[in-house]
């Protein structure tokens, strides 16, 4: 049954600081829809920006067109454990979707195991009966699941996995990756992995380690650069960056030796022989409202020219949205004056236009 997604014309503006690009007129996120349920991601197929596909954490993907939910694209609620941070967490269309009809989803199953699954689309909807399991990873606790799926320009599918989570009964000690998964090359937890799903017999390659919970990461559609929002523990949130030429070469982002640039656990030694990447930028929890970074995208659309080339990201608890630019070797960050409660994710459509969703069911577009 189609649900009405109400339209709004309320624009929520970002503050443009002094020294911003000459002629910039400002930009902001506009509420274009509401009435979704537990929305955690939004995207569109390649070369088709007419329909948005919104991932709902309980196990649904719905189609939104013209401000209206026009139907269910995929229903795998019977496979998904929707509990806290668990659930259906993201999706990705094959770069060749128009010809092969393949789509990919990341979810946690009833056993808490992380699943990355390929399936075919028939008659315009995802067909769970065609599922091909690409990855399963046992996950000991219900949080830090990661969950992002992204294709790079070479056609590799990337997935982010958290460090295994925390045992709520263990207290603060469990915040620091007590099993050292992120620094263990033999564990897939706390990593970014990539695979070419079009190649028979292909295996997953570890391309980044030392991550706590890379809830959202993305590739700049113009340059291919990799951007990661890695959720911190108790003090810092961080933005990580790898240029396109280095993105597929193994690097260590430092967790749990470091949280941001702060030494978090001196007992953890970073193995030699691989580069350690420090955050491009970090922010603290000193405002008592920030708690978890929501990684975003470098904006390459046309609706908000003043935002073009900026990395747009946010924070789940504060609801604030930030933009980051690199100017003559300096990092310049702007913070929104507006807040977007329960911000969960950003997403791009086929034209590079940028959207944001919240767990309370709102859908925004950058204008």
Secondary structure as UniProt FT lines:
FT   STRAND          11..13
FT   TURN            18..19
FT   TURN            22..23
FT   STRAND          28..33
FT   STRAND          39..43
FT   TURN            46..47
FT   STRAND          52..56
FT   TURN            57..59
FT   STRAND          60..65
FT   TURN            66..67
FT   STRAND          68..75
FT   TURN            77..79
FT   TURN            84..85
FT   STRAND          88..93
FT   TURN            95..96
FT   HELIX           97..100
FT   STRAND          102..109
FT   TURN            110..111
FT   STRAND          114..122
FT   TURN            123..124
FT   STRAND          125..137
FT   STRAND          149..151
FT   TURN            153..154
FT   STRAND          157..161
FT   HELIX           168..176
FT   TURN            178..179
FT   TURN            182..183
FT   TURN            185..186
FT   TURN            189..190
FT   STRAND          191..195
FT   TURN            197..198
FT   TURN            200..201
FT   STRAND          205..209
FT   STRAND          216..219
FT   TURN            221..223
FT   STRAND          226..230
FT   STRAND          236..242
FT   TURN            244..248
FT   STRAND          251..252
FT   TURN            255..257
FT   STRAND          258..259
FT   TURN            260..261
FT   STRAND          262..263
FT   TURN            266..267
FT   STRAND          275..276
FT   STRAND          281..284
FT   TURN            286..287
FT   STRAND          293..298
FT   HELIX           305..307
FT   TURN            308..309
FT   STRAND          311..315
FT   TURN            316..318
FT   STRAND          321..327
FT   TURN            328..329
FT   STRAND          330..335
FT   TURN            341..342
FT   STRAND          343..348
FT   TURN            350..351
FT   STRAND          354..358
FT   TURN            359..360
FT   STRAND          363..366
//
